[in-house]
Amino acid sequence: MPNRQPDWTSGAPKWAAVAVLAALAMLLALRVAARPRGGGPSPAARLDINAASLAELELLPGIGPARARAIAEARSRAPLSGVDDLARVPGFDPALIEQIRPLVHVEGRR
């Protein structure tokens, strides 16, 4: 019994491969087109650290579950008035604050 490989150069397999490649190209184009221009997220896309959920905070670079909980605890005592207020949250040093500064804001203070 000969080992037959599918013929990708004709018929249904060819069109299935073309369709998959076209779909991947379209997804890539949409992802590139959705990127904000200007080197960073638009102000509307920045995360409000006073309103963000724990899951949303954990999406930020350098923020895991412990730091997300620390932000939530700090803002429950007193809302953050600006991004610099993260310095009063345990586990936040100036380097981390600068790393996430372009990604976050405090409502009313973009």
C-alpha positions, -999 to +999 in steps of 0.1 A: +000+000+000+017+032-011+019+061+013+000+089-004+005+125+005-023+150-001-020+170-033-020+206-020-016+220-055-051+213-067-087+208-057-103+213-023-070+210-003-055+239-023-086+261-016-087+252+020-050+262+024-057+295+006-087+302+028-067+296+060-038+318+048-062+346+038-079+345+072-046+347+089-035+376+068-067+394+075-064+389+113-028+402+112-039+433+092-067+440+116-043+437+146-018+461+130-045+485+121-059+485+156-026+496+172-027+532+184-005+556+166+020+579+183+040+555+204+016+547+231-020+540+239-046+567+233-058+584+265-091+566+262-073+532+261-053+539+293-064+521+324-080+541+352-061+527+383-089+539+406-116+520+388-098+490+373-106+455+384-079+432+398-078+413+365-073+445+346-045+457+368-028+423+364-026+429+326-001+457+333+036+448+330+052+441+364+018+438+381+008+405+395-019+394+419-001+408+450+006+442+435-030+444+421-044+437+456-020+463+471-034+489+447-070+479+455-063+481+493-046+515+489-074+530+469-100+516+493-084+537+521-081+568+499-085+571+461-053+578+442-051+614+431-025+607+404-002+580+390+026+593+414+004+582+443+014+546+434+046+554+454+026+550+486+015+515+475+038+487+489+058+471+462+060+501+439+093+517+432+100+547+409+111+524+380+079+504+380+058+535+382+076+549+351+072+516+333+034+517+336+029+555+335+021+555+298-005+528+303-025+542+332-042+573+344-064+585+373-099+597+361-099+634+356-061+635+355-049+620+321 
